[in-house]
Structures are given as C-alpha cells and as structure tokens.
Amino acid sequence: MDGNRRYAKKCNLEEGAGHRAGYSSLMSLLKYCYELGVKYVTIYAFSIENFKRKPDEVHDLMDLMLEKMQAMLKEESIVNRYGIRVHFIGKLKLLSEPVRVAAEKVMRATEKNSKVVLLVCVAYTSGDEIVHAVQESCKHKRDEIEALNERKTSNVIPNVVESYKDRLDGSQTPKATGACNGVIEGIDGTNKINVAIDCTGEKLCDDQDEAQASKVRIGNGLVDEIEEREKMQGQHCVINLVDIEKHMYMAVAPDPDILLRSSGEARLSNFLLWQTSNCLLYSPAALWPEIGLSHLVWAVLNFQRNHAYLEKKKKQS
C-alpha cells in the first residue's frame, strides 16, 4: 500500500490524512474482492523498517491502527458483514501492548469467519520471516532428535532383557556375539545372572552359581532395531523445504497469484520474497488511495491471460 504520504501532499491534506484515505481504499477493495470471489487478500500495512521513521509519525500510525482494529470488533463492521477472517502477520511483539492486544482480540473474534481471509502484515519483513522459519525449524528438529534419543535409551535395555528371556523360555543355550554393547541383569528369580558384554562378545563377569553359563547372544532383531533407530535419527537431522515453509508466518495462506504494488513501483521492498517466485506483478501508477475497482479488475484479467504460463512455471519449479 504505497503512496499514502504522497497522496496527502498531492491533495494538500494534513499529515496522517493520506493513511486514512488509504484505509478507506482498502475497505473498498475488500468488498470488490468479495464480489469477485477472491478468497485471500494480503496487505503490507507496516514494515519493521517503518519503525525507523519519525517517532511522531510512528505513534500516529499505531494510533490509527489501534482505532481501526477496535472498529473491526464492532458487529456492523465490514469484517463481520462480509465474513472476513483476519490474521495479523509478523513480529507482533514489536508492537505496543495496546495494539498487540487489539490484534489478538480481532483474530479471536473473526476466527470462525471463512468467506474471505485478510492477512495484515504488520511489523513484518520477508527477511525476518525467513530467519524466523529457519530458527523454528532447527528448534523443532532438535526437539525431535532429543525425544528420539530418550526413546532409544529407555527401550534398548528392556529389549535386551526380553531377548534373553525368550531364549531361556525356548531352552536355547545363549551364545556370545559381538553384535553390540549391552547389560543384562536379574532375568528372573531363579537365574540370577549378571552378564556384561562388550562389542567383542567377551564375557566380562558372571555370578559364581552360574560360572559355567554360556555367553549371551544379543539377537539380530535388537541389532536391526538399533540400526533402524540410528537411520531414523539421521533422517530427523535433515531440514527439508517443507519444514521451512510450515514455520513461515504466511503458512496460514497459499502463495499469492497476484502482487499489486501501487505508485508504479516494480520492487518488492522485502515483502513475501519467499512466496512470490511465480506470482504476477502488477504496478499501476496510481497512489494507493487512488486504487479502485478498475485496477483490481485489470489485475485479475491480466492474471487470467497469463494463467497457463504461470501454472507451467510452478510445475517446473
């Protein structure tokens, strides 16, 4: 939504009036999207970089944002009339507490709406989103590996004991092998055997009353299980593309089909860099408050004309 300040200057309006005009333009576009059957609308409302603007301007923008969030909670608001679900996307902890609390209330109040989904990127940059997704993916993988190691540690000894019991029940003579390390002790009440076996299969110690006991053979089933667990652990160490994407802020919506950038700007300005690789970019010269139905219809028609080509590029990527 580029050009609010330039629009205010162009129309000789007071400072801040351009942003209010831009909000009115957004509400009109939401109605048009509803009529055209557009399911998802994502807007770039406030960048992390915007916090570097003059403190008074940032304060006024936060006040305007709070005012409009509170308006969304009213029953007669456009959000409720058109069944719009609202998501606020970005590093919300950077927002002031009143704005953050209001954003959370709007998300809760609209969570059952399903006709249109409005995603408001606030305190957002695509670079921050990608870093966040990578960090969360690494944390998730670490937790998976730790849980797998805990299960592996807790299950190895009981499996060794069960393997030895099976051999006793089958009246088989245990034999030593170098399959793996293990400790067996207290098999049952009558065979008080404590045997430690190293990877060479040598018997290290035994009870005096079982001095002639054969060396214990750890079954191939246990070895196979351990090898399988190690293989699974290796797989869990890999972070795939799907792991990154599911931790994106924008994981709640599909990738956009059209990116409309007002004011004739043809750059993305750190907005949805990950999601727009196969997206149609439309950059009308109009400032954001001047954007209307004609621009939206033209963008949709242009997308339909290029749909086959865009789908082909998606399949190739």
Residue pairs with C-beta under 8 A, 6 or more apart in sequence:
1 22
1 25
1 26
1 43
1 44
1 45
1 262
1 288
2 261
2 262
2 263
2 265
2 269
2 287
2 288
3 18
3 22
3 262
3 263
3 286
3 287
3 288
3 289
3 290
4 18
4 19
4 21
4 22
4 287
4 288
4 289
5 18
5 19
6 18
6 263
6 287
7 13
7 18
7 21
7 22
7 287
7 288
7 289
7 290
8 14
8 15
8 16
8 17
8 18
8 19
8 21
9 18
10 287
11 17
11 18
13 21
15 57
15 60
16 60
16 64
18 289
19 60
19 61
19 64
20 64
21 289
22 288
22 289
23 64
23 68
24 289
25 288
25 289
25 290
25 291
25 292
26 43
27 78
28 292
28 293
29 41
29 291
29 292
29 296
30 41
30 78
30 82
30 84
30 116
30 118
31 78
31 82
32 293
32 296
33 41
33 116
33 296
34 82
34 84
34 115
34 116
36 296
36 297
36 300
38 116
38 300
39 116
39 117
40 116
40 117
40 119
40 253
40 254
40 256
41 116
41 117
41 118
41 119
42 89
42 118
42 119
42 121
42 250
42 253
42 256
42 272
43 118
43 119
43 120
43 121
44 121
44 124
44 269
44 271
45 65
45 120
45 121
45 122
46 61
46 65
46 90
46 121
46 122
46 123
46 124
47 123
47 124
47 125
47 269
47 270
47 271
48 90
48 91
48 94
48 123
48 124
48 125
48 128
49 125
49 270
50 58
50 61
51 58
51 94
51 123
62 95
62 96
62 99
65 99
65 122
66 98
66 99
66 102
69 99
69 102
69 103
69 105
69 106
70 102
71 77
72 79
72 86
72 106
72 109
72 110
73 105
73 106
73 109
74 80
78 84
79 86
79 106
79 110
79 113
79 118
80 110
80 113
82 115
82 116
83 113
83 114
83 115
83 116
84 110
84 113
84 115
84 116
84 117
84 118
85 110
85 111
85 112
85 113
85 114
85 116
85 117
85 118
86 106
86 107
86 110
86 118
86 119
86 120
87 107
87 117
87 118
87 119
87 120
87 252
87 253
88 103
88 106
88 107
88 120
88 122
89 119
89 120
89 121
89 122
89 124
89 249
89 250
89 252
90 121
90 122
90 123
90 124
90 128
90 129
90 249
91 123
91 124
91 128
91 132
92 100
92 103
92 122
92 123
93 100
93 123
94 123
95 103
95 122
95 123
103 122
117 252
117 253
119 250
119 252
119 253
121 249
121 271
124 249
124 271
125 270
125 271
126 268
126 270
126 271
126 272
126 273
126 274
127 270
127 273
129 248
129 249
129 250
129 274
130 244
130 248
130 273
130 274
132 247
132 248
132 249
133 244
133 245
133 247
133 248
133 249
134 239
134 244
134 247
136 247
137 239
137 243
137 244
137 247
138 239
140 243
140 247
141 236
141 237
141 239
141 243
144 236
145 233
145 236
145 237
148 229
148 232
148 233
148 236
149 233
151 229
152 226
152 229
152 233
156 182
156 222
156 226
157 182
157 183
159 222
159 225
160 182
160 183
160 184
160 218
160 222
161 184
161 187
163 218
163 219
163 221
163 222
164 174
164 184
164 187
164 216
165 187
165 188
166 219
167 174
167 217
167 219
168 174
168 187
168 188
168 191
173 214
174 213
174 214
174 215
174 216
174 217
175 214
175 215
175 216
175 217
176 197
176 201
176 202
176 203
176 214
176 215
176 216
176 217
177 201
177 215
177 217
177 218
178 199
178 200
178 201
179 201
179 217
179 218
179 219
179 220
179 222
179 223
180 199
180 218
180 222
180 223
180 226
181 197
181 198
181 199
182 197
182 216
182 218
183 195
183 196
183 197
184 193
184 194
184 195
184 197
184 216
185 193
185 194
185 195
186 192
186 194
187 193
191 210
192 207
192 209
192 210
193 206
193 207
193 210
193 213
194 205
194 206
194 207
195 203
195 204
195 205
195 206
195 213
195 215
195 216
196 203
196 204
196 205
197 203
197 204
197 215
197 216
197 218
198 204
201 215
202 215
203 215
203 216
206 213
245 251
245 274
248 274
248 275
250 272
250 274
250 275
255 275
255 276
255 278
255 279
256 272
256 275
256 276
256 279
257 279
257 280
257 303
257 310
258 279
258 280
258 282
258 299
258 300
258 303
259 268
259 271
259 272
259 276
259 279
259 280
259 281
259 282
260 282
260 283
260 284
260 291
260 295
260 296
260 299
261 267
261 268
261 281
261 282
261 283
262 283
262 284
262 286
262 287
262 288
262 290
262 291
263 283
263 285
263 286
263 287
263 288
264 283
264 284
264 285
265 283
266 281
266 283
268 276
272 279
277 317
278 310
278 313
278 314
278 317
279 310
280 299
280 302
280 303
280 306
280 310
282 295
282 298
282 299
282 302
284 291
284 295
284 298
286 292
286 295
303 310
